[in-house]
Structure formats: C-alpha cells, structure tokens
Amino acid sequence: MYAAARSLLFKLDAERAHELTLETFRHFPKLATWPFAHGAVNDPVELLGLRFANRVGLAAGLDKNGECLDAWGRLGFGFVEVGTVTPRAQPGNPKPRMFRLPEHTAIINRLGFNNRGVDYLLERVAGSDYRGVLGINIGKNFDTPIERAAEDYLVCLRKVWRAASYVTVNISSPNTKNLRELQSEARLRALLAQLKGEGDRLAQMHGKRTPLLVKIAPDVDDEQLDAIARVARETGIDGLIATNTTITRDAVAGHALAGETGGLSGAPLKPLADRTLAALRKRVGADFVLIGVGGITCAQDACDKRTAGADLVQIYSGFIYRGPALVRDCADALRRLPPSR
C-alpha cells in the first residue's frame, strides 16, 4: 500500500510531497493506523531515566514543528524527536532545497532550520494526545552570530524543558552558516557548560530532570572525535546522537544532483555514520548513551547500528523510501538481538 502512495508522492517536488504528507497526518492522524501500521513492537528499554517503547525513533527534521505527533505514535515509533526549532520563526533557505536521489536511496537537503518557532511547537505538543518519549531538537536562528549562539540555545532550553522528555542540541547541521564551528573543543565546552548549568537550575526549579543530548556531524576527524567525547563526558551531557547529514559526495559522485549543496542522507551516509558511531563508543565507554542515525533503510542496518554501539536508533530518509513497514521491521529485529546493555 505504501508503495502506491509513494509512487504518487514521488511525482511531486520532494519538499511539496513532504509538506503534503505532514498536512495529511496533521489533520487526519488516524490515517497512520490503517493500512500502514500494525501496532508498535513491544520492546521496552530504560535509558536516560526514560522508558522507551522500543529502540526505533523518528529522527529530527521530518516534523520540525511537532504537528503530527498523534500520527507518529500510531506508526509504532518507540520515541519521537521533533525540530530543529529555533527561538524565532524563520523561513529557511531559498527553494528548491530538497532533492531525492532514488538510485541511491538518498536525499540532499539544505532546508536551513525552517520552522515556525519554539512557541508554536510547544502549542502543538500541548494539543497532542501523544504520551510517548518526546525529544525536542533545538538550534539557533540563522541571523544570530555564532558568538551569541548560546543565547538562542538557552532560550529554547528554558521553554521546552517541561514539555520535552529529552532535549537535543543541534550543532551539526551543514545548512546554517558556521554552525559546525560549535563542534570545536573550546566552543563546544563553553556552550555545553552553559546549557548543563542552566539545565541543573531548571531541574531544581521545576522538579523535573530533562536529559541533554548533542547531535554531531559525520564529517569529523579522529582529533575532533576525541575532543567531542572528552567534552561530553567532562561537562556531564547525557548522550550523543551520531550522526547528522554529510557534506561529502563520494558515494553519489557522478549523479546529476551530486553538486547540490546541503546535507546528504540515506543509504550513502550509513558507512560514514556507522564509523563515527563506533569511534564514539570506543571513546565514551559502555555506560554513555549513544543514538545511531544515518542510512537505516532495512532491519539489518538498524542491527548494524547496535553492533557499532548504539543504544537506540532513529530513521528519517529510509522512512521516506520504505514507509511505516521499516519502523516495525527495525524494531522487531532489534528486539530479537541478544541484549548487550
């Protein structure tokens, strides 16, 4: 059934198809129940002080404004991450800015944190019936100087603290100018120290602890990974998400769209994302939470993430190509793996 729906959606511009899907699920969330979904795989796991229904989550970026939470819950995700959201609404980069590469089961996007702002997202969350684990991914506005980025992250952190099950700090999108500079050791340490300090204050104020995670790029070398792992452990951040999209094009060289700027996701990202994940696991140790994302298009891909060191996994581009069956296939495969944590 999804193959038929996809064939129609793929006749549209990639971003328009994305918008149409979100509009449909926003207004008719029950369409996510039938004929696409058959209930969530029951494979509960406790991490970060939270109980996840299973190990497969929806990655940030697909539902930036938190408009379809009721639908995602019906599709069997063990947790959902929305955003990236910024303090103020912003349109993102000029269109066209999303491109499919079906031959590679891939997508290139340069959306640029297009979203309706943190207050709108919180309104949507408050109006939702979703009661599962909810991650909220936060970023900075495009016109905020990198030297003042912490101010934007702090605004968002304060606002989403009570609504979020966990908060992800996005410092790795390639589509916001200079954002990846925040992955340098000095800037990362300064940013995370401020966020962790504010998180401790908010936890005391609200009587609620909200774990903080950081999403990193796959385009980092060993020295940068050393620094990221060291800073994450020393500042007391709760976990890392590996990885965001890549700016490399080696895996799609020669494709007509390979020259489009933006982040490449989907199957070509998997080897790079898996290597980054495995390298992080070696550096942070066995007791640190890692979420693996990037290139999952089948159940074996999800199992590969677990082997590389992921406690949980997230999907996005694979979901666009495979549909809801991918959620259940991955969750069921991970349920069958021998426990490693």
C-alpha positions, -999 to +999 in steps of 0.1 A: +000+000+000+028+024+009+045+017-025+014+030-043+013+061-021+050+067-026+047+065-064+022+093-063+042+114-038+074+110-058+058+126-088+058+158-067+087+181-058+104+165-028+096+193-004+060+196-016+055+159-011+069+162+024+045+191+032+015+172+018+023+142+040+026+164+071-006+182+063-025+149+058-012+134+091-018+167+110-054+168+100-061+131+098-037+113+122-059+081+122-048+075+086-015+065+102-032+035+118-045+018+087-034+004+063+001+013+071+007+003+107+001-028+128+009-016+162+042-008+179+067-036+187+068-040+224+104-039+234+107-015+263+141-002+273+150+022+301+177+047+293+183+083+304+158+078+332+131+073+305+111+042+293+112+038+255+085+016+240+111+002+216+145+012+203+134+028+170+127+066+169+118+092+144+147+115+137+145+152+140+139+171+108+109+153+094+084+170+117+101+203+126+071+219+142+057+189+161+025+189+141+020+152+136+028+136+170-005+117+171+003+101+138+039+092+147+026+075+178+003+054+157+030+043+133+049+023+160+078+045+168+093+039+202+101+076+206+098+107+185+122+137+181+108+169+167+126+201+155+150+215+149+133+245+164+147+280+169+136+309+192+120+328+164+102+315+133+123+316+102+117+306+065+150+287+059+170+287+028+156+296-007+138+269-027+144+244-042+162+230-013+153+192-011+163+167-037+157+129-040+183+106-054+163+074-057+191+054-074+210+058-041+180+057-017+192+092-007+181+128-001+200+160-003+186+189+017+196+225+025+164+235+044+182+256+069+161+252+101+129+263+085+103+263+114+076+283+130+094+290+162+096+273+196+063+288+209+043+273+180+059+239+185+050+239+222+014+248+213+013+217+190+028+195+217+003+207+243-026+199+219-014+164+211-025+132+226+010+117+222+023+104+256+055+086+245+091+097+248+094+131+231+127+146+221+129+183+212+158+193+190+169+229+194+191+252+173+200+289+167+184+314+143+203+319+111+209+356+119+222+351+154+261+355+153+279+323+162+295+342+191+260+345+206+246+311+197+244+301+233+217+327+239+194+310+214+200+276+228+193+288+263+160+305+252+149+272+236+161+251+265+141+271+291+110+270+270+110+233+261+122+219+294+089+208+309+074+196+276+104+175+265+114+141+276+149+150+264+165+179+246+189+176+217+214+203+210+219+205+172+254+219+164+259+198+133+235+209+105+255+219+074+228+242+063+232+271+089+263+292+083+291+285+107+270+262+129+295+234+128+321+257+143+304+249+176+319+214+174+354+229+181+366+219+215+367+254+230+333+265+217+317+232+225+329+232+261+317+267+266+283+260+251+277+227+269+289+241+302+263+269+300+235+245+289+243+220+316+244+247+343+211+261+331+197+226+330+206+220+366+189+252+376+158+243+356+157+208+371+157+223+406+131+249+397+106+226+380+113+194+399+119+176+366+152+163+351+154+166+313+184+148+298+206+168+274+220+152+242+242+166+214+239+157+177+271+157+159+283+156+123+298+126+105+324+148+089+348+149+118+383+135+121+397+115+150+411+145+168+376+162+167+360+130+179+385+128+208+375+164+218+338+158+214+338+127+236+361+143+262+339+175+264+307+154+266+319+134+295+335+162+314+305+186+311+280+159+322+260+158+290+237+127+290+243+114+255+253+119+219+234+114+186+256+102+157+251+115+131+236+144+112+239+146+073+272+147+054+286+173+031+307+146+013+296+133-021+319+104-027+291+078-026+270+097-051+297+110-074+285+113-109+248+117-101+232+147-117+223+162-083+256+155-066+266+191-070+236+204-050+248+219-017+234+207+015+234+176+037+233+141+021+213+115+040+200+080+033+219+048+023+251+066+012+255+081+047+255+048+065+292+037+063+304+072+075+277+074+102+285+039+114+322+046+116+316+077+136+293+059+160+317+031+166+346+055+171+325+074+197+316+042+216+353+034+220+359+069+233+329+074+257+328+039+272+300+014+276+279+034+301+273+065+279+241+067+258+245+069+221+217+071+195+226+060+160+211+076+130+221+078+093+214+054+065+190+029+080+169+015+051+163-020+063+163-041+095+199-052+091+210-015+090+194-010+124+212-041+138+245-027+124+239+004+144+235-016+176+267-036+168+285-003+163+274+008+197+240+025+195+216+021+224+187+035+203+183+042+166+165+068+146+152+069+110+142+096+085+153+091+049+147+054+050+112+060+063+106+082+032+116+054+009+104+024+028+074+037+047+060+026+080+070-011+075+106+000+082+097+010+117+083-024+126+110-043+107+137-025+126+121-026+160+114-063+156+149-071+145+164-051+174+141-069+198+155-102+187+191-093+192+209-106+222+209-080+250+242-060+251+232-034+276 
